[in-house]
Amino acid sequence: MRILTPSSTLRDWDVNDVMSLLNHADNPRIAASMRDAFPSPYTRDDAKRFIRMATSGSPNLFLAIDLDGEAVGGIGIHPLEDVYHGSAEIGYWLSESCWGQGIVTDAIRSLVPVAFEEFEIVRLQAGIFSNNPASMRVLEKCGFRKEAVHKNAITKHGILLDEVMYVHFG
Ligand SMILES: CC(C)(COP(=O)(O)OP(=O)(O)OC[C@H]1O[C@@H](n2cnc3c(N)ncnc32)[C@H](O)[C@@H]1OP(=O)(O)O)[C@@H](O)C(=O)NCCC(=O)NCCS
């Protein structure tokens, strides 16, 4: 898949992206806002494992955020299962060197309609850690609505946080 946004290209991950992941994903300030599956430190083995998973035809959609041929971030759609199969989660991260330029806002705006086309979903959601106002702002700019606050739902690095649930209905 290849999606052109105003500021980047969203494209499939490739085995040649290992070095980009080491350069951009190995950052505790990124990992602090992600689920624990996003490692810190981010090693070569982690990068290889992620790219294997992202290119192995899983039900999830994993795309690289590509700037001038370099993968500087990731964005994904993760369909939920069982009685939640009408819902999917959206997740994303971007190299700190690129923050504040509207890149993830453009990426989400471009990916949302594709998510509703590609997956049989009626709901796209993101659970944001309560200490991540930038991510909440991005979702608001992209038409997501704040739906709920799940008190103490997150424990990250031993600290209890609320989860702020944002939702888009397509
Ligand atoms: C959150 C993240 C994805 C944002 O990406 P980005 O491309 O820098 O975002 P954008 O430039 O599109 O928009 C950022 C917005 O947040 C705002 N913002 C930044 N820091 C903020 C803060 N501390 N408080 C409030 N708003 C803030 C910016 O001003 C901007 O809004 P504006 O256009 O109205 O001025 C990026 O910082 C990141 O990867 N962070 C670490 C990983 C992460 O949080 N992933 C999401 C997990 S849910």
The ligand as a MOL file (V3000), in Angstrom:
LIG
                    3D

  0  0  0     0  0            999 V3000
M  V30 BEGIN CTAB
M  V30 COUNTS 48 50 0 0 0
M  V30 BEGIN ATOM
M  V30 1 C 2.4170 12.6290 19.3330 0
M  V30 2 C 3.1310 12.6480 17.9800 0
M  V30 3 C 2.6770 11.4450 17.1920 0
M  V30 4 C 2.7490 13.9480 17.2780 0
M  V30 5 O 3.2730 13.9340 15.9620 0
M  V30 6 P 3.5840 15.3050 15.2000 0
M  V30 7 O 3.7770 15.0240 13.7440 0
M  V30 8 O 4.6680 16.0210 15.9200 0
M  V30 9 O 2.2060 16.0780 15.4300 0
M  V30 10 P 1.6850 17.3450 14.6170 0
M  V30 11 O 2.8390 18.2300 14.2860 0
M  V30 12 O 0.8290 16.8400 13.4980 0
M  V30 13 O 0.7230 18.0320 15.6940 0
M  V30 14 C 1.1310 18.2100 17.0330 0
M  V30 15 C 0.1400 19.1030 17.7370 0
M  V30 16 O 0.2770 18.9380 19.1490 0
M  V30 17 C 0.5420 20.1920 19.7290 0
M  V30 18 N 1.3690 19.9760 20.8960 0
M  V30 19 C 2.6500 19.5910 20.9560 0
M  V30 20 N 3.0520 19.4870 22.2360 0
M  V30 21 C 1.9680 19.7940 22.9920 0
M  V30 22 C 1.7360 19.8800 24.3780 0
M  V30 23 N 2.7040 19.6160 25.2650 0
M  V30 24 N 0.4980 20.2330 24.8060 0
M  V30 25 C -0.4810 20.5130 23.9360 0
M  V30 26 N -0.3270 20.4360 22.5870 0
M  V30 27 C 0.8950 20.1000 22.1360 0
M  V30 28 C 1.2260 20.9730 18.6490 0
M  V30 29 O 1.1830 22.3670 18.9190 0
M  V30 30 C 0.3740 20.5650 17.4390 0
M  V30 31 O -0.8940 21.1890 17.4440 0
M  V30 32 P -1.2000 22.5270 16.5690 0
M  V30 33 O -1.0230 22.1560 15.1290 0
M  V30 34 O -2.5870 22.8810 16.9240 0
M  V30 35 O -0.1710 23.5580 16.9860 0
M  V30 36 C 4.6780 12.6120 18.1470 0
M  V30 37 O 5.0440 13.6540 19.0100 0
M  V30 38 C 5.1850 11.2920 18.7120 0
M  V30 39 O 5.5180 10.3950 17.9590 0
M  V30 40 N 5.2740 11.2040 20.0580 0
M  V30 41 C 5.7740 9.9960 20.7350 0
M  V30 42 C 4.9350 8.7530 20.4560 0
M  V30 43 C 3.4780 8.9830 20.6730 0
M  V30 44 O 3.0440 9.7690 21.5000 0
M  V30 45 N 2.6650 8.2330 19.9090 0
M  V30 46 C 1.2230 8.2750 20.0580 0
M  V30 47 C 0.8110 7.3160 21.0940 0
M  V30 48 S -0.9340 7.4200 21.3400 0
M  V30 END ATOM
M  V30 BEGIN BOND
M  V30 1 1 1 2
M  V30 2 1 2 3
M  V30 3 1 2 4
M  V30 4 1 2 36
M  V30 5 1 4 5
M  V30 6 1 5 6
M  V30 7 2 6 7
M  V30 8 1 6 8
M  V30 9 1 6 9
M  V30 10 1 9 10
M  V30 11 2 10 11
M  V30 12 1 10 12
M  V30 13 1 10 13
M  V30 14 1 13 14
M  V30 15 1 14 15
M  V30 16 1 15 16
M  V30 17 1 15 30
M  V30 18 1 16 17
M  V30 19 1 17 18
M  V30 20 1 17 28
M  V30 21 1 18 19
M  V30 22 1 18 27
M  V30 23 2 19 20
M  V30 24 1 20 21
M  V30 25 1 21 22
M  V30 26 2 21 27
M  V30 27 1 22 23
M  V30 28 2 22 24
M  V30 29 1 24 25
M  V30 30 2 25 26
M  V30 31 1 26 27
M  V30 32 1 28 29
M  V30 33 1 28 30
M  V30 34 1 30 31
M  V30 35 1 31 32
M  V30 36 2 32 33
M  V30 37 1 32 34
M  V30 38 1 32 35
M  V30 39 1 36 37
M  V30 40 1 36 38
M  V30 41 2 38 39
M  V30 42 1 38 40
M  V30 43 1 40 41
M  V30 44 1 41 42
M  V30 45 1 42 43
M  V30 46 2 43 44
M  V30 47 1 43 45
M  V30 48 1 45 46
M  V30 49 1 46 47
M  V30 50 1 47 48
M  V30 END BOND
M  V30 END CTAB
M  END
